[in-house]
Amino acid sequence: MRLDRVLSNSGYGSRSEVRQMVRSGRVSVAGITARDPGQILSQQEMAAILLDSETLVIRLHRHVMLNKPAGLITAMEDPHLPTIADLIPAAWKSSGVTPVGRLDRDATGLLLLTNDGTLNHRLASPRWGVWKTYRLTYSGTPLGDTERGLFAAGLILPDGQHCRSAILTLLQDNMADLAIHEGKFHQVKNMIQGVGRKVITLHRMTFGPLKLDETLNPGSSRELTQAEADALYKVVQLEQT
């Protein structure tokens, strides 16, 4: 992997910032001052990088859990609307983390970000069928066993789209949990609308093996633990590098 990418992925600055560090002679690899930001490093050399004579902690991949609040676009930049990027610490943004899938602007809850492109793609791809669970409130008459059966069988939306089997758990006071393993545009809202109700609030609680950390306030984030990251890679049959 390139030296500048190793440094930026590890959170030591943006790609342009770490290139300047290297060109100014602040970085050494295996005891030799590095001058080329594009220098290709072996695994052994990655463990022997110094910045200003200090040994660095190298992390090629970062994975972040965010408790998304309502009102923000699931993107790292948008020309008109506020995004989740304002909630992500600079070091993590420098590492190149991007959201896995999306949550609607008015939706809240668990949002995963990673700078592992292969992991991102597999977690978001319908092919891998990663389950996600949402708690929702809705307007209209209470959902019942009829709707639960329709969802389990694979709901057909009014526009003809066929949804995969989903698990609807009925709760009190026009509240329900819905587990799906695909990610069509506005899918949960469209499924609820497809049975004659309307989603009022939508909150993601789980993403694959991950559960939203209850200690994270809305807008707060943290890096995944090693066990959490291992579980994500396992669910999409990837080896960590």
N, C-alpha and C positions, 0 to 999 in steps of 0.2 A: 504494500500500500504506500502511496505517496506520503512524504513527510508532512506536507501542509495539511493533508486530509487527516492524518493521525492526530496532529495537534488540535485541529478544529473540532474533530469528532470527540476529542477528550475534553473539550470545553475551555481551551486556552486562548480563544479568540476567534473572530471570523476568519474566513479563508484569506482575505486581504491582510488582516492584522498579523496572522502567523507568518505569512510570506515575508512581511517586513521584518519580523523578529529574526527569521532565518537569514535574510540578506544582510542584516546589520550585525551578524556574527554572534548573536545571543544564544544560539542553539548548537549543541554538539551531539554527535552520535558515536558511541563507542570510543569516546575520547578525542574525536576529530571534529573540529569546527565545521558545521554544515553551512554551505552557501547556496545550495540549490533546493528551493522549496519542493521541486518535483522529484527529489531523490527517492528511489524505491527502497523500502526497508524490508529486511527479513524479520521474522518473529523475534529472533535473538536481538537484533538492533533496536526493535521497538522497546525492549526492556532496558536499553542503555541510552535513553535520551535525556539530556540535561538542558534546562533553560536557566540562564544566569547562574550556572554551576549547581543548580538544585535538581535533584532527581524528580522526574514527573510521574504522576499516576496516569497510566495510559488506559483508556477505555474506548474501544472501537465502536461500541454500540451503547446507546442510551435509550431507556424506555421510561416514560413519564405517565403517571396517572393524574388527571385533572378532574376536579369536581366542577364541572362547567355551570356557571350561572346563566340565567335567561338573559336575552338581549344581545348576545355576541354571535358573530358568524364563525362557523368552524372552518377557519382558514388562518394562514400566517400573515396574509395581507389582503386588503380590500380597498379600492380607491374611494369608497363612499361610506362604509359601515364599520363600526368597531369590531375587532376580531379577538380571538382568544390569545393572540400573540402577546398582547399587553400583560397577560397573566403569567407568562413563562419567563423564568429567570434568564438573564443574558447568556450565561454559560451554556445553558441547555439549548437556547436558540442557536448559538454559535455552532453547536454540534450537529445542527441540521435536522432536528426532530420535526416531524410533520404528523398531522392527525391521521389516525386510522379510521377511514370512513368519516361520517359526519353526524352531528346532531343538529336538528333544526334550530333556528335562531331562538325560538321561545322554549326549547327543550332544555332540560337540566340533567346533571348527573355525570356518570362515568364516561370520560373521554380519554382514550389512549393515544399517546404520541410516541413515535420511535424514529430513529435514523437508520434502521435496518430496512432497506427497501424491499427485500424479499419477504421478510416477515410481514411488513405492512400489506403487501399485495395479497399474501395468502390469507391473512386475517380478514381482509375486506372482501375477498372473492367468494361468490356464492358456491363455487366448486368445493370449498372446504367446509361449508356449512357450519360456521362457528356460531353457537347460540348466544343470543343477547336477550336480557330480560328487562322489561320496562314496567314501571308502575304508572298507571294513568287514572285520571278522573274524567268523567264524561257526562254529557247531558243526554236526556232522553229516558225512556223507561229502562229499568234495570235489565242488564244482560242476564241470560239464563242458560239452561242446558242446551237449548236449540242452537244458540250462537257458539257455545263451547264445542258442540259437535261439528258445526260448519267450519270452524277454525281448525279443528283436528283433522278434518277430511281434506283441507286445502281449499280455502275460500276463493271463489271466483269473483273478481271485482266487476262493477258495472261496465267498465271499459273492456272487459274480456280477459284481463290479466289473471293468471292462475297463480295463487300464492301457495307456497309450500305449507305442509302441515305445521300448525302452531299450537302452543299450549296456552289456553286461556284459563286463568284462575280467578274465580269470582270472589270479590270482597264486599264489605258493606258500604253503604252510602255512595253508590255509583262510582265505586273504585274497583280496579281489577289489575292483575299482573298479566302481561302478555310476553311469552317467550317465542322468539322467531329465529330462524337460521338462514336468513337472506337479508338483503338490504336495498329493496326497491325504493325509489324516491317517495318520501312521505309515507312509507309503507304502513306504519302503525295507524296513522291518522286515516289513511285510505281504507284500511281494513275495518276500523271502527265505523267510518262513514258508510262502508259497504253493507253494514247491518243496521243502518238507520239511526246511528248515534253520532255524536260529535265529541272529539277529544278536547278537554279543557286544559289539563296539565299533563305533561309527559316527562318522566324522570327515568333515566337508565340506571339500573342497579347492578347489572353484571355484564361482562363481556368475556365470553368463553369461561375459563377458569377463574377470572378475576372478579372480585367483589369490590364495590366502592368502599374505600376506607372511611368509616364513619367518623373518624377524627378530622377529616378534611372539611373545612368550612367551604361554602360556595366561593369559587375563585382561587382556592388553594390547590397546590400540586405537590407531588413528591415523586422521587424515582422509585421504580419497582424494586422490591427485594429480589435477591437471586432466586429464591424459590418461586416467586411470581413469574419472573422472566423465564425460568426453566419450564414452567407449566405452559406458558404461551407457545414457546417453541415446540413443545411436545404435541400440543393439540393440532398443529399444522405440519407435524413430521419434519421439522428442521433441526439441524445441529447448530449450536451456537459456535461462532468463530471469534 
